[in-house]
Amino acid sequence: MKISKLLPFIALAMFAAFLSSCGDKDSDAVIEVPDPITAGQITPSSFSAKVTGTFIDINKADIALGKHGVLYCPKTDKAAQIFQSWKNGNDTPDCSISGKGTFAGDSYTCTVSGLCPETEYSYCLFLQNMDNTARDISAVGTFTTTAFNPGFEALKFENIHFIDAEAIVSATMSTIDAAGCTIGVMLSQTSGFDASNAQLIFDYTGNFGRRMVVKATGVKPDSTYYCRPFARYKTISGADAYAYGQEGSFSTMTTSQLAVDLGLPSGIMWAKCDLGDYKFSVSPYAAPYFYWGSMQEIVAVFNEDEGYREYVYPEYEHYDKATDTYADLGTEISGTQYDVAHQRLGGKWRLPTLADVEELIDNTKQTARNTTYRDYIISGGERYDYDVETYVHDLTGPSKNSISFRRYEDYWCGTASTDDPSYSYPYGFYFSNGSGGNTIWLGRYGRQSSCKVRPVWDPNMTI
């Protein structure tokens, strides 16, 4: 049985993409149509093409019992021969077959699925009669799928600090697309970069939403970073691929934004806030605590079941339980590998030494003031906010500039005593309201005590 004429009025609809089409005069049973071809996106790595055509004078039995659809393969100059081989009765493995489509009168629609992004394909329509005695194909055409487009909007940065910042990522992709990829931001100190030469890459770990916050850490102070959002996905071949948003930039805090010149004789400048705070907050939970010589944070976590905050204490890495001994870190860790302020902030930032604290005491005027901070509890599943009163101690130096400390908050010095090398009690300090007025208490602590860190910037430090 001879198959009648096959008209591929090809129109493939696609999410934000425009593809080109062309045809080869492979059969006199086909009228070429120069309509543009587009393809629709199913997932980040899978596209589909909706092919429509018109079959002239086709037998209704062939519609119901025959085979019809699209032959396709990655673009090749041999596409015409591959498809012709199928027409001649050979079921070639060199091309894929998509069917069945559906008819509406003479109009025919067939969807090709599982296409790769950014890939050019050769294709044609085919028809096989019900008793498999005849096959026919249309002219060979080509189309190209576009790259995956997650629809990123402008990237914004908030809470830009000395060594970290928060990236706000917005995307208009569907939840189906979002489930098939990983969203994040990448950073570099050079513009025009991509995943192959990015310096820092951060994945978003929350649920997909209109506004996603990605914490970027480990950036350098006093520096400008270029950044761009990305969506990472697997291609059908299993390889990693990236779709990017527009590049933006931000600058981290400078030394002058964090350091306060009190006019001290040594020229040392004290940070205006605790390490991890970046602005002086009266809340005692704003900055983490540390063990002496440790990089691990001791963080306050709110226990919603009990309605109060509790601290999570990690194992102290410089203590051997079996021998009850401590590693020898030296008697001055300020500016060393054991100095969390120097390791995090870099440059000339370090822990204050005992001498630095004594200089601060001798060269500043101390006043105390009452203030409040906002706290909350959870009770019966409801949150209740309330004000807590506390005292803050302001220290004003010869320059008339001031820094502040909260009362009864313990702070580390980088200096340790030499009384017992196996333990080396480090020095620390806190502010209290003694009988003689506002005072600074300076003494020795155990190395596993939990204290906060107030960094100092030392102009004389060699780095």
N, C-alpha and C positions, 0 to 999 in steps of 0.2 A: 504494500500500500504506500503510495507516494504522499509525503507530508506536504501540506500546502504552505504558503508563504508565511514567514516569521518576521514580524516587525518589532525590533527592540527599541521602543520609545523609552530610552533609559533615563531614569531620574532617581538618584539615590539621595535620601535626605540625611543630613548630618548635623551633629552638635557643633556649632561654631567652626565649620570647616568648609572649604571650597576646593573641589578636586577637578581636574581636567579630564576630558575624554577624547578618544580618537578611535577610529575604526579602520580595519583593513578589508578590502573588497575580496572577501573569502568565498562568498556565495551569492549567486544572483537571486537567492530567495530572501535577501535582506535589504532593507532600505536604511542607510546610515542616518542617524539623527545627531546633530552637533550640540545637543543639550549638555550643559555642565553636569558633572557627576559629583555627588557628595556621599559621605558615609557617616553612619551614626555610631556614637560611642556607647559601648555597653559597660565596660569597666576600664580602668586606666590602661590595661594592656590588651583589651579586646574591643575591636570595632565591628560594626555590621554595616552591610550595604543593602538597601532596599531597591531591587531591580524590578522595573515594570516594562512590559512590552505588549505587543498586539499580535495575536496569531490569526492569520486570515484563512477563512474557510476550513478550520480544523474540524475533524470528525469528533462528535460528542463522545463516542466510545473511546477515542484516544485520550480525550480529556480525563475521562473517568478511570480508565484502566492503563493508560500509557504512562510514561515517565517524562517529566519536564522539569526544568530548573536552570541552574547556572554552572558552567564549567569555569574554573579559575585556577590560577597558579601565580607565583611571583613572576613579575614581568620578565619575559625572555623573548628573544628574536625568533625562537622556535615555537612560540605559542600556537601559531596557525597550524603547524605540522602536528603538534601534540593534540590539539582539539580535533583535527582532521582524522588522526589515528583513531580517536574515540568514535567519530562518525562512521569510520570504516568497520566498526565492530570490535575494536580492541579496547579492553578496559585497562587503560594505561594508569600506572601508579604515579605518573608525573603531574597529574592535576587532581584537584579536589572537585567534588560534585556536591552542589547544594540543591536540595529539593525536598519535598515537593512544594511548589507554589500554589497559588489559588487563582481561579478564574472568576471574572465578572463579565460575562459575555465573552467578547474577544479579548478583553483586557486581562493581562496576566501580571501577577506580582509574586516575587520570590525574594526571600531575605537570606543573604550570605552572612554568616556569623563567624566569630573567632578570628577576625582579621587583625594583623599587627598594626600598631601605629607607625607612622612615617615609613610606609611600605608601598611600593608601586606594584600593581597587579595587572595581569592580562586576564580577560574573561570573554565569555560569549554565552548566549542563551542556547539551550538545546531542547530537542523534542524527540521522543522515541515512541513509536506506535504501540498499540496494545499487544500485538503478537511478536514484537521485537524483530520485525522483518525490515524495518527502515528507521534510520536516524537522520536528523538534520540539525544544523547549527547555524547561528547567525554570524555576522562579521565579528572579527576579533577587535575588542576595544581595550583600553587601559584606564586605570584610575589609581590615584594615590591617596592613601589615608594621611591625615594630618597627625601632628604630635598631640599627646595628651595635654589638655588645657584645664588645669584645676581652677581657673578663674580667680587667681589671687588678686586681692585689692592692695592698696598701698600698705607697706609694712611700717609700723610705728614702734617706737621704743619709749618705755616709761621706766621710772625708778632707776635711772642711770646713776650708778655709783662709781666707786673707785675701781673695783675689780669684777663687777657684774652689772647686769641690766636685764630688763624684762622686754621681750619682743612680743608685740601684739600682732597676730597673724589672722587675717580674714580671708575666707575663700568661699566662692559661690558654687563649688562642685556639689554633686548630689551625694547623699549619704552612701549610696552604692559605690560610687567612685572612691569616697573617703575610706571606706572599709577595705578597699583593695590596695591602699598605699599608706606610706608613712609621711606625715607632714612634719616640717621643722624649719629651722633657720640655719644658715651657714655664714661664717664670718671670715674676713680676710683683711689685712691692712693694705691690700692692693686691689684696686677696682678692676672690673671686667673679669672676675674669676668664676669658676664653677666647681663642681664636686672634686675634680681631679687635682685642684691646687688650693682648696679651701684650708684655712688654718684651724678653724673650729667648726664642728657640726653638732647641732643639738636637735634631738627628736622631741616632738610633742607627745606626751604620754597620756593625756586626758582624753575625754570623749570629744568627738568631732562636733564643732559648733561654729556659730557665726564669728565669735571672738575667742581665739585660743591664745593662751599666754605661755610662752616658752622662756625659761630662765637660761640666760647666757652667762656662764661663769668662766673664770680663768682668763679674762681679758686683762690687758695691761693698763695701769693708770696713765694719765696724761697722753692718751693715744686716741687716734681716730680709726674707726673700723667701718669697712663697707660690708653690707649684709644683704641677703636676699632670701626670701622664703623658697622652700622646695617641696615637691612631692616625689618621693622615691617609690618606685613600683617595679615589679618583675615583668619582663616581657614574656611572651609565650615560650621563648627559648630558654627562659630561666635567668637571663642576665638582668643586672640592675640597670634601671634607666631613671632619669631625672627630668622633671618639668619644673621650670623656675618662674618666680615672680620678678617684679621689677626691683632693681638694686637700689638700696638706700644707704644711709650712713649715720653714725652717731659718734660722739666723743665722750670718753670716760672722764670722771672727775680729775681735776688737777690737784697737785700738792697744796696749792694756795686755798683750794676749797675745803680741804680737810684739816690742814695744819693751822694752828693759831700761834702767832708770834707774841709771846708774853713779855719779851724783852729780857730774857734770862741771860746771865753772863756768858754761858757756854754757847749761846746761839741756838740751842735746841728748841724745837717747836713741838708742842704737844697737840695730839689730835683732839678735835672738838667733841668727839664721841667715842664710844667703845668700839672695838673691832666687831664688825658684823652689824653695826647699827646705822652708821653713815649720817645720822642726824641725832642730836641729843634728845632722847626720849625719856620721859620721867617714868615710863613703865619699866619695872625690873625685868620683864620678860623680853625686852627688845633685843638684847645681845646675848650670845651664848657664853657659857663658862668653859674653861679648859683646865686640864691637868698641866702641871709644869713640864715644859719640854715636849708637849704633845700637840699634834695637829687635829686631833679629834674633838668635835664639838660636844658639849653636854647641853642638850637642848630641852627647854621646858615644853612638855606636851600636855594639852588639856584632856583630862579624862572626863568625857561627857557623861559616863555612867555614874561616876562619883561626884562630879561637879566641882573638881579642883584640878590644878596643874601639878604635874609631877615631872621629875627630871629622869632622863634615860642616861645611865652611866655606862659607858663602854669600858672594856678592859684596858688597863693602863699598859701600853706596849713596852715600857721600860722597866717593868717589874717582873721578876722570876718567882712565881709562887713556890716552886719546888725548893729553892734555896733561900727564899725570903730575902733576896738581895735586889738592889737597883742597879741599872746600867750606869756607868760613869759618863755623865754628860758634860763634865767640867763644872767649874764654879762660876762661869759667866757664859750664859747661852745667848745673850743679846747679840743679834746680828749673825747667828749661826744657823745651821740646818735644823736646830731644835727650837728656833724662835718662830712662833706661828705668825707674829706680826710681820716679820721680815719675809717669810715664805709666801704670805698671801699678798702683801702690798708691794713687795719688791723695793727696788731703788734704795734710798737711804732711810727707809722706815725700819724700826726695830722695837723690841721690848725696852722699857726704861730700865736702866741699871739702878742699883741702890743709891749711887751718887746722884743720879738724875732726880730721884724722888726727894733726896735731902736738899738738893738745889731748889726744887719746887717749893718745899716747905719754907726754906729760908728767905725766898725772894718774892713771895706772893702774900697778899692780904686775903684772909678767908672770911666769908660771910655766909650765913645759912638763911634759907628762906623756905617757907612752907608752900607746897604746891600739890596738885592733884593729878592723877592719871585715871583713865577710863578702863575699867576691868569688867568682867562678866562671869556669870555662872550659868550652868545648864540645870534646870530642875523640871522634871516631868516632861522632858522633851522641848521645853521652852527656854529661850535665852533671855537672861535678865542682866542689863547693864547697870553699873553703879560706879560712883567715884570713890577713889581711895586716896587718902591724904598721905603725903610723904615729905621728907625734907631733902633739899638739894643744897649742896655746898658750892658756892662760886669762889674761884680763886682768881684774883686780879693781879697781874704782873706790873712791872715798871712801865710797860707800854700802854697801860690802861685797858688792854685786852684781857678777856676772861675765858676760862673753861669751867665746866661744871661736872660734879660727881654726885651720885645719889648716896645718901647716908646708908651705912652698913653694907655696902657692896664691896666685896673683896677683890683686889687687883694684884696681879703678879708683877714682880721685878724679875729681871733676867739674872740677877746675882744670887748665889747660894753661899751659905756659910761653909767653912772648911773644918768644922769640928769633927765630922764623921764622913770620910770619903765614900763609904758604902751607902750613905743616905743623903748627905749634902742638903740640909734643910734650906730651901729657897726663901727669899724674903718676899713679903707682900705688904699691902697697906690697905686701910679703909678709913672712912671718916665717921666720927662719932660726936656726940654732944657731951663732952666730959664736964667735970665739975668746974674746970677752969675756963669754960667756954668752948667754942667750936674747936675740935682738935683732929689731927691726923694721927692714926695709930700705925706704927711701923714695927713689924716683927717677923718672926720666922714661921713658916707653914710646912706641913707635910707635902710631899710631892704629889700625892693623890688628892690633895685638897682641890676644890672646884673654885676657881677664881676667874674673873673677867680680865680682859686685856685692854689697856689704854696705850696705843702706840705713840712713839715719839719719832720725829724726823730730825736726823742728825746731819748737819751740813758738813761735819768733819769726818763722816764715815766714808771709808774706802770701799768701793763696790767693784 
